[in-house]
Amino acid sequence: MIETISLREIYLILKNRMRLILAITIAFMIVAALISYYMLTPIYQTSTQLLVSQQQAEAGFDSESIETDLQLVGTYSEIIKSPIILEQVISQLGLEMSYEELNEKITVEIAESSQLLNVVVVDADLTAAVEIANSTAEIFEVEILELMNADNVSILSPAVVMENQTPVSPNPPLNILLGAIAGLLIGTAIAMILRYLDTTLRVEKDIQDVLGIPVLGAISPMNEEEDIPANEPIAFKRREA
């Protein structure tokens, strides 16, 4: 026999366990806040913008040159993260990390149908991130002359250290919100589980459901202060079967 439950019963279960649900939710929010503010290391992000553009003739823009630059943008984005560039960055800045570790910190973003390249760097140290971004762009600008025999790369906007810059991660407000959602879900689940593990018979319907027989009578509510003689029988209310 499959037991069903109505929305009203669910509402009553949640209402009766509201303190438990709120306590679990608040606990999850506090844990999320503590982890976000005191345990996770802040990560900062900065970027240097490069322009891929050949020198134009005085007569005006050459559409063929622009098309060539657009085709080279994808190739340049791969060269920027190649060992020939990043190994020089490590050497120049004296970084205590491998090529693979530095490669994970750098992302090259390309805008669609654009001659712009953004060298994005993330690091726990904002100053180090700025130095890596600018050094990568400067070394690439020099090396591309040798590698591609092309003088069409210039630094458009170098990375700078900004005061009171907000880290990109962690995001405490978002983490606290996620903690609240998780707490509500887990608290609700625990409330429902406790309800179904509780076999206490509280109302007449519980007796009917468990025993499968009708209730013949019920003891009337009595005031605890009333004195009932020992030899006086207890009155029952008759109910139809």
Residue, then its C-alpha position, 0 to 999 in steps of 0.5 A: m500500500i502506497e502512502t500518500i501525503s497532501l499539501r496540507e500535511i506537508y505544510l503542517i510538517l514544515k510548520n512544526r519543524m520551522r525552528l529546526i529548518l531555520a536553525i540549519t539554514i542559519a548554520f549553513m549561512i554562517v559556515a559559508a560566510l566563515i569559509s568565504y571570509y577567513m579560509l579561501t584565498p582571495i584571487y585577483q584578476t587584471s588584463t593587458q590589451l593588445l592591438v593587432s594592426q599593421q601600419q597603414a598607408e597614408a592613403g587610408f586603411d587597407s582592407e586586405s591588411i585588416e583581414t590578414d590581422l583578423q586571421l592572425v589574432g587566433t594564431y597570436s593567442e596561441i603563441i602568447k601562451s607558448p613556452i617560448i613566451l612564458e619561459q621568458v616571463i618566468s626568467q624576467l620576473g624571477l617567478e618560482m613556478s613552472y611553465e604549466e603553473l604560469n600557463e594556468k594563470i593566463t587566459v587570452e580573450i578574443a573579441e569576435s571580429s576584433q583585432l584586440l587581444n586581452v591577456v588576462v591574469v589571475d593571481a592571489d597577489l594583485t601586484a604579481a598579476v599586473e607584472i605577469a600581464n605586462s611582462t607577457a605582453e611586452i615579451f610577446e610584442v618583441e618576439i613576434l617580430e622574430l617568429m612571424n616577421a611581422d610588426n603589427v602588435s602594440i600594447l594598447s592598454p597595460a595592466v595597472v594596480m588599482e586601489n581597493q580592487t575587489p577580488v574575483s573570487p571568492n564571492p561571499p554574498l553568493n556563497i552565503l546565498l547558496g548556503a542558505i538555499a542548501g540549508l533550506l533544502i537539507g532542513t526540509a529533507i530532515a524535517m520530512i525524514l523525522r516525520y516519517l520516522d516518528t511512529t507516535l499515534r497523535v490523532e484518531k486518523d493515525i489509529q485508523d491508518v495503522l490498525g485499519i479499524p474504526v474508532l469506537g470511542a475517545i476519552s473526553p478532554m479533562n482538566e488536570e485540576e479536576d479530582i475524579p473519584a477512584n470509583e467513578p467510571i470514566a465516560f466515553k463518547r460513542r462514535e458510529a463505526 
